[in-house]
Amino acid sequence: MKTRIAILGYGNLGKGVEAAVAQNDDLELAAVFTRRDPAGLILRTPGVPVLPASEAPAWAEAVDVLILCGGSATDLPVQTPEYAAMFNVVDSFDTHKKIPEHFAAVDDAARAAGKLALISCGWDPGLFSLARVYANAVLPVGKDETFWGRGVSQGHSDAIRRIEGVLDARQYTVPIPAAVEAVRRGEQPVLTARDKHLRECYVVAAEGADRARIEREIKTMPYYFDEYDTSVTFVTAEELARDHAGLPHGGSVLRGGVTGWEGEHKQTVEFSLKLDSNPEFTGSVLAACARAVHRLSREGQTGCRTILDLPPAALSPVPPEELRAHFL
């Protein structure tokens, strides 16, 4: 039996989910819901309806999992609890400091409706979260650091685009090489957010917009830019399309620890990603997580979960005996 997937939001991430579903024989795309004019969207998957978001509730029984592809700044805090009251849902909410309150709101909605929700799954939070938990479990005496980029952050770019007077934007997260190498050497330096990353913003402003205000709002934005050295460069729409059309990303999770009776041996764990397309990779994680949500919901689970709560086998289309034979 295939898992019937619906997508809410057909931007870069929604398109990435569509491509991921097409690569998995046990998943099928049932519908796409959008706040835009459905007539203006052309899917790559034949025969799939594109419908107004307002019609989503009518599909509650025809969809196994709804994947929410909105932004973390303003969309998902509202959408995920709302739709968790009707569907099993998956989102990629990535504002780390706000995950506990987002989890609580979604958990309340999903439990009341008897639905299962999975939040904050992608690669960070998501796969990087798993890497941190595994490394901390096996090296309890140590210190971990996470570096992102160099790449385009979809969430940060979206947050900039929500500022009045901004037509479009790309934000690059750039790790500081000296910090990365110090951690790799096992030095366990004390690093602030500012010590670890730079943030580069390329912004298309509306004609007549107050650029000084836009730059100030970016650099002081809580949870996104206020803790970092941030540069803001205003460009034309043509320059943004020419020079910043791609959506690469990546990064590394590192944990340096010690083992032995006297802590005499240094050990380093590193998990890294190098991505040509951030939204396509994130969409692939969301699709795998949707499979797991469908499986666990059929077992009667309800409420909210994160990727830390999922059995690894639930993510895979491969049968357990094959996993044991070829992956273990």
C-alpha positions as CSV (number, residue, x, y, z in Angstrom):
1,M,0.0,0.0,0.0
2,K,1.4,3.4,-1.0
3,T,1.6,6.4,1.3
4,R,-0.6,9.1,-0.2
5,I,1.3,12.4,0.2
6,A,-0.1,15.9,-0.2
7,I,2.0,19.1,-0.3
8,L,1.0,22.5,1.1
9,G,3.0,25.2,-0.6
10,Y,4.7,24.8,-4.0
11,G,7.8,26.9,-3.7
12,N,11.4,25.5,-3.8
13,L,10.8,23.1,-1.0
14,G,7.4,21.9,-2.3
15,K,9.0,21.2,-5.7
16,G,11.8,19.3,-3.8
17,V,9.2,17.2,-2.1
18,E,7.5,16.4,-5.4
19,A,10.7,15.2,-6.9
20,A,11.5,13.1,-3.8
21,V,8.1,11.4,-3.9
22,A,8.6,10.5,-7.6
23,Q,11.8,8.7,-6.6
24,N,10.1,6.4,-4.1
25,D,7.9,3.6,-5.3
26,D,6.0,3.3,-2.1
27,L,4.9,7.0,-2.1
28,E,2.5,8.8,-4.4
29,L,1.5,12.4,-4.7
30,A,-2.2,12.9,-4.2
31,A,-2.6,16.7,-4.3
32,V,-0.9,20.0,-4.0
33,F,-2.5,22.9,-2.1
34,T,-1.4,26.5,-2.7
35,R,-2.2,30.0,-1.6
36,R,-1.5,31.2,-5.1
37,D,-3.7,30.9,-8.1
38,P,-3.7,27.1,-8.8
39,A,-4.0,27.8,-12.5
40,G,-0.6,29.3,-12.5
41,L,1.2,26.2,-11.2
42,I,2.4,23.4,-13.4
43,L,3.5,20.2,-11.7
44,R,6.0,17.7,-13.0
45,T,3.8,14.8,-11.9
46,P,1.0,14.1,-14.3
47,G,-2.6,13.8,-13.2
48,V,-2.1,15.4,-9.7
49,P,-4.7,18.2,-8.9
50,V,-3.5,21.6,-7.8
51,L,-6.1,23.1,-5.4
52,P,-6.6,26.3,-3.3
53,A,-5.3,25.8,0.3
54,S,-8.8,26.5,1.5
55,E,-9.9,23.1,0.0
56,A,-7.4,21.1,1.9
57,P,-9.8,20.1,4.8
58,A,-12.0,18.3,2.3
59,W,-9.1,16.0,1.5
60,A,-8.4,14.8,5.0
61,E,-9.6,11.2,4.4
62,A,-7.9,11.0,1.0
63,V,-4.4,11.9,2.2
64,D,-2.2,9.8,4.5
65,V,0.4,12.6,5.3
66,L,0.3,16.3,4.5
67,I,3.8,17.8,4.1
68,L,3.9,21.5,5.0
69,C,6.4,23.5,2.9
70,G,5.9,27.0,4.3
71,G,8.5,29.1,6.0
72,S,9.4,28.9,9.7
73,A,9.2,32.6,10.3
74,T,5.5,33.1,10.0
75,D,3.9,30.1,8.1
76,L,4.6,27.0,10.1
77,P,3.9,28.3,13.6
78,V,0.3,28.8,12.4
79,Q,-0.1,26.1,9.8
80,T,1.3,23.1,11.5
81,P,-1.1,23.2,14.6
82,E,-4.0,24.1,12.3
83,Y,-3.5,21.2,9.9
84,A,-2.4,18.7,12.6
85,A,-6.0,19.0,13.7
86,M,-7.1,17.4,10.4
87,F,-4.1,15.5,8.9
88,N,-1.0,13.5,9.9
89,V,1.6,16.2,9.1
90,V,5.3,16.7,8.6
91,D,7.1,20.1,8.7
92,S,10.7,21.4,8.6
93,F,10.4,24.1,11.2
94,D,14.0,25.3,11.7
95,T,14.0,28.1,14.3
96,H,16.0,26.0,16.9
97,K,15.2,28.2,19.9
98,K,11.5,28.0,19.3
99,I,11.2,24.3,18.7
100,P,10.0,23.5,22.3
101,E,7.0,25.9,22.0
102,H,6.2,24.8,18.5
103,F,6.3,21.2,19.6
104,A,3.9,21.9,22.4
105,A,1.4,23.7,20.2
106,V,1.5,20.9,17.6
107,D,1.3,18.2,20.2
108,D,-1.9,19.6,21.7
109,A,-3.6,19.9,18.3
110,A,-2.5,16.4,17.1
111,R,-3.5,14.6,20.3
112,A,-6.9,16.2,20.4
113,A,-7.5,15.1,16.8
114,G,-6.0,11.6,17.1
115,K,-3.4,12.5,14.5
116,L,0.4,12.1,14.3
117,A,2.7,15.1,13.6
118,L,6.4,15.2,13.0
119,I,8.1,18.6,13.2
120,S,11.6,20.1,12.5
121,C,12.8,17.4,10.1
122,G,15.2,18.3,7.4
123,W,19.0,18.2,7.7
124,D,19.3,20.7,10.6
125,P,17.2,20.3,12.6
126,G,16.9,16.7,11.4
127,L,19.9,14.6,10.3
128,F,22.3,16.8,12.1
129,S,20.2,16.5,15.3
130,L,20.7,12.7,15.1
131,A,24.4,13.1,14.6
132,R,24.6,15.3,17.7
133,V,22.7,12.8,19.8
134,Y,24.7,9.8,18.6
135,A,28.0,11.5,19.1
136,N,27.0,12.7,22.6
137,A,25.9,9.2,23.6
138,V,29.2,7.6,22.6
139,L,31.5,10.4,23.8
140,P,29.9,11.7,27.0
141,V,33.1,13.6,27.9
142,G,33.5,16.2,25.1
143,K,32.2,19.1,23.2
144,D,30.3,19.5,20.0
145,E,30.0,22.2,17.4
146,T,27.9,22.6,14.3
147,F,29.0,24.6,11.2
148,W,26.6,25.4,8.3
149,G,27.5,26.4,4.7
150,R,28.8,28.0,2.7
151,G,25.3,27.9,1.3
152,V,21.9,29.5,1.0
153,S,19.6,29.3,4.0
154,Q,16.0,29.1,2.8
155,G,14.6,30.0,6.2
156,H,16.8,33.1,6.6
157,S,16.2,34.2,3.0
158,D,12.5,33.8,3.6
159,A,12.7,35.9,6.8
160,I,14.4,38.7,4.9
161,R,11.7,38.6,2.2
162,R,9.1,39.2,4.8
163,I,10.6,42.6,5.6
164,E,8.6,45.5,4.1
165,G,10.2,46.9,1.0
166,V,12.1,43.6,0.1
167,L,11.2,42.0,-3.2
168,D,13.6,39.1,-3.1
169,A,16.7,38.0,-1.2
170,R,19.3,35.3,-0.7
171,Q,21.2,34.7,2.5
172,Y,24.4,32.8,2.6
173,T,25.7,31.2,5.8
174,V,29.5,31.1,5.8
175,P,31.6,29.1,8.3
176,I,34.8,30.8,9.6
177,P,37.6,28.4,8.5
178,A,39.8,29.0,11.6
179,A,37.0,28.0,13.9
180,V,36.3,24.8,11.9
181,E,39.9,23.7,11.8
182,A,40.4,24.4,15.6
183,V,37.5,22.0,16.3
184,R,38.8,19.4,13.9
185,R,42.2,19.5,15.7
186,G,40.4,18.6,18.9
187,E,41.2,21.9,20.7
188,Q,37.6,22.3,21.9
189,P,37.7,26.1,21.7
190,V,35.0,28.3,23.3
191,L,33.1,29.8,20.3
192,T,30.2,32.2,20.1
193,A,27.8,32.3,17.2
194,R,29.8,35.3,15.9
195,D,33.0,33.3,16.1
196,K,31.7,30.5,14.0
197,H,29.8,32.0,11.1
198,L,29.3,35.1,8.9
199,R,26.0,35.9,7.2
200,E,25.9,37.4,3.8
201,C,22.6,38.9,2.5
202,Y,21.9,39.9,-1.1
203,V,18.7,41.9,-1.2
204,V,16.5,43.3,-4.0
205,A,14.7,46.3,-2.6
206,A,11.5,47.9,-4.0
207,E,11.9,51.2,-5.8
208,G,11.9,54.0,-3.2
209,A,12.2,51.6,-0.2
210,D,14.2,52.8,2.8
211,R,17.4,50.7,2.4
212,A,18.9,51.9,5.7
213,R,15.8,50.6,7.5
214,I,15.9,47.3,5.7
215,E,19.5,46.8,6.5
216,R,18.9,47.7,10.2
217,E,15.9,45.3,10.4
218,I,18.0,42.5,8.9
219,K,21.0,42.9,11.2
220,T,18.9,43.2,14.4
221,M,16.4,40.4,13.6
222,P,16.2,38.1,16.7
223,Y,17.0,34.4,16.2
224,Y,18.3,35.0,12.6
225,F,21.0,37.7,12.4
226,D,21.4,39.7,15.7
227,E,24.1,37.3,17.0
228,Y,26.3,37.3,13.8
229,D,28.5,39.6,11.8
230,T,26.1,40.3,8.9
231,S,26.7,42.0,5.6
232,V,23.8,43.4,3.5
233,T,24.4,44.0,-0.2
234,F,21.6,45.5,-2.3
235,V,21.4,44.1,-5.9
236,T,19.1,44.3,-8.8
237,A,16.6,41.5,-9.6
238,E,18.7,40.7,-12.7
239,E,21.9,40.5,-10.6
240,L,20.2,38.2,-8.1
241,A,18.9,35.9,-10.9
242,R,22.3,35.9,-12.6
243,D,24.6,35.4,-9.6
244,H,22.5,33.7,-6.9
245,A,20.0,31.4,-8.7
246,G,21.4,28.2,-7.1
247,L,20.4,26.9,-3.7
248,P,23.5,25.0,-2.5
249,H,24.2,24.3,1.2
250,G,25.8,21.9,3.6
251,G,27.8,21.8,6.7
252,S,29.3,19.6,9.5
253,V,28.5,18.4,13.0
254,L,31.7,17.7,15.0
255,R,32.2,16.3,18.4
256,G,35.6,16.2,20.0
257,G,35.8,13.9,23.1
258,V,38.2,11.8,25.1
259,T,38.3,8.2,26.2
260,G,40.4,6.1,28.5
261,W,40.8,6.1,32.3
262,E,42.7,9.4,32.2
263,G,41.1,10.9,29.1
264,E,44.3,10.4,27.3
265,H,43.0,9.6,23.9
266,K,41.3,12.2,21.7
267,Q,38.4,11.1,19.5
268,T,36.6,13.1,16.9
269,V,33.2,12.4,15.3
270,E,32.3,14.3,12.1
271,F,29.1,14.1,10.0
272,S,29.0,16.3,7.0
273,L,26.8,17.2,4.0
274,K,27.6,18.9,0.7
275,L,24.4,19.7,-1.2
276,D,23.9,21.0,-4.7
277,S,20.2,21.7,-3.8
278,N,19.2,22.5,-0.3
279,P,15.4,22.3,-1.0
280,E,15.6,19.0,-3.0
281,F,17.6,17.4,-0.2
282,T,15.4,18.7,2.5
283,G,12.4,17.5,0.5
284,S,13.9,14.1,0.4
285,V,14.2,14.0,4.2
286,L,10.6,15.2,4.5
287,A,9.4,12.4,2.1
288,A,11.2,9.7,4.2
289,C,9.8,11.1,7.4
290,A,6.3,11.1,5.9
291,R,6.7,7.4,5.3
292,A,7.6,6.9,8.9
293,V,4.7,9.0,10.1
294,H,2.2,7.0,8.1
295,R,3.6,3.7,9.5
296,L,3.5,4.9,13.1
297,S,0.1,6.4,12.7
298,R,-1.2,3.0,11.5
299,E,0.1,1.6,14.8
300,G,-2.1,4.1,16.7
301,Q,0.5,6.7,17.6
302,T,-0.8,10.2,18.1
303,G,0.7,13.6,19.1
304,C,3.9,15.3,18.1
305,R,7.3,13.7,17.4
306,T,10.7,14.8,16.1
307,I,13.2,12.8,14.1
308,L,14.8,11.8,17.4
309,D,11.8,9.7,18.3
310,L,11.7,7.7,15.0
311,P,13.1,4.2,14.7
312,P,15.6,4.4,11.8
313,A,13.9,1.4,10.1
314,A,10.6,3.4,9.9
315,L,12.3,5.9,7.6
316,S,13.4,3.3,5.1
317,P,11.4,1.6,2.3
318,V,13.7,-1.4,2.7
319,P,12.2,-4.4,4.6
320,P,13.7,-5.2,8.0
321,E,15.3,-8.4,6.9
322,E,17.1,-6.5,4.0
323,L,18.2,-3.8,6.4
324,R,19.8,-6.4,8.6
325,A,21.4,-8.2,5.7
326,H,22.8,-5.2,3.8
327,F,22.9,-2.1,6.1
328,L,23.7,-3.5,9.5
